[in-house]
Amino acid sequence: MSHAPARRLIASAALCATLAGFSAAIAAGFDLPAQRTDLSETDLKRVADVTRPTTDFSKAEQYEAMQAGATTSIDPVTEDSFSHISANIPFEEEQNFKLGNALFRKLWVSAPSSTQASDGLGPLFNARSCMSCHVNDGRGKPPEGGPSATSMLLRLSRAARTPAEEKAIVQSDVVNFPDPVYGHQLQDLAVPGLAAEGKMAISYQEEPVTLSDGEIVSLRRPSYAVVNPAYGPLDPATTISPRVASAMIGLGLIEAIPEADILTHADPDDADGDGISGKAAIVRDHRSGKIALGRFGWKAQNATVRDQSADAFANDIGISTPDQPNAQGDCTKAEEKCLAMPTGVQKRLGKEEAPGSILDLVTFYSENLAVPARRKASFPETLQGKRIFYESGCISCHVPKFVTRRDTPEKAQSFQLIWPYSDFLLHDMGDGLADGQQVGLASGREWRTPPLWGIGLTRTVSGHSFFLHDGRARSLTEAILWHGGEAEKARNAFSSLSKDDRVALITFLESL
């Protein structure tokens, strides 16, 4: 086994001081913490030591199988593997998790209804419940010729047109601007008496890719369109971007990663010359209005699990919450009939269709869905694949480990060694994956690095093996081969591997 790439990993550790400088500069520019404030100097050293990438692939690392620390679920692998509560949650909090689960599954209905605590759906919407998109709390997929695209939708937006609009994006007051008629996303469903906005149409073109050993892999390049638009054509400046629902596991732990530790990996100007830029997504917390680090969503447009939940209530289901109180959801001024439809606001229940207590419980549930334990982490073929994954440069973006804050609001998430395999930064992924849609500081070529934990259970939990933001990849191999831009070097390294080594790398991913 060659250890030259491993030596490069050691050398890269010497850049920490330089990267810390980048972190400080980024933090100063956006009023974010430049270093952790929750640890002693002794603990800071411990964290630096334990999160340093390994160079020993002869055995599994200590605690590696428990990839979400003490929160990791060790329940048997089934289709419910993403639906378990964090293993170390106190007994007295289990009730809140169960209530949140019930609300996550709740089917909302149109207003007015006799079930007044459940009405307010839409008027335009994409799903009637959170679970409709996140089936088994797992990953969504393209409709694949079926009648429903429930776990996949089209985001709509245009870029800034005026200096004032550009300033609003720079100051993180908005992430982009909606279509003047259809709003922030295309709603393909509507309450009775109202026309849905339209349907998403997908077509694919197969493109063969020949690997170094002669094996041919066919990639499918998608094209997207809106058909049967009910309220006229989209604005010529509007871009459409497909998004599948992401898996729900480990979200609270991701939020518990210190901002400074994520910023340490940022290098927006590629000052170290490794070809990997890594840009922080700077957003505003919906609740406080304060500047924060975006880490949720395909383009890291949300800072917290609560932000992500409120956004889904508002745009996917059309339900108002204290954080996004518009009871008409994504209806625009041009959709007058939509604005005139009854809402589900009940004064005796509060000012919103989903009062704060509902948003609190759904957020708590979402924050505490456990990451399953690794499978076969110490098997030779898994370790071989892990070595290849590291040496191919994949960990430049898919950073293996973090240690969460000590001072987390939920004690269960405090000071946990976790293995999400993501840096939660924005990266240019090349023309192949570009959607042309700006979201905050993310350009039309940039995407947040998705965490990889749980990816090997996609078929078990979700019943399919579609990957990437739009589900175009039908396998992990296809997903890797779509990587471009900053990830082109790693993709080429994968393409150059022998068949056995490619299988080993996929085996490693399937163990996560």
Secondary structure, DSSP 8 states (H G I E B T S, - for coil): ---HHHHHHHHHHTTHHHHHHHHHHHHHHHT--SS-SSS-HHHHHHHHHHHS-----SS--TTTTSTTGGG-B-S--STTTTS-B-TT--GGGHHHHHHHHHHHH---B-SS-S-TTSB---SEES-SSHHHHSGGG------TTSS--TTEEEEEEB---SHHHHHHHHTTS-S-B-BTTTBTB---EE-TTS----EEEEEEEEEEEE-TTS-EEEEEEEEEEEES-TTS---TT-EEEEEE----TTHHHHHTS-HHHHHTT--TT-TT-SS---B-EEEE-TTT--EEEE-BSTT--BSSHHHHHHHHIIIII----SSS--TTTT--TT-HHHHHS-----TTT-SSSS-HHHHHHHHHHHHTB--B--SSTTSHHHHHHHHHHHHTTGGGTS---EE--SS-SSGGGTT-EE-------EEE--TTT-----BTTB-TTEEE----TTGGGHHHHHS---BSTTS-BSSHHHHHHT--GGGHHHHHHHHTS-HHHHHHHHHHHHH-
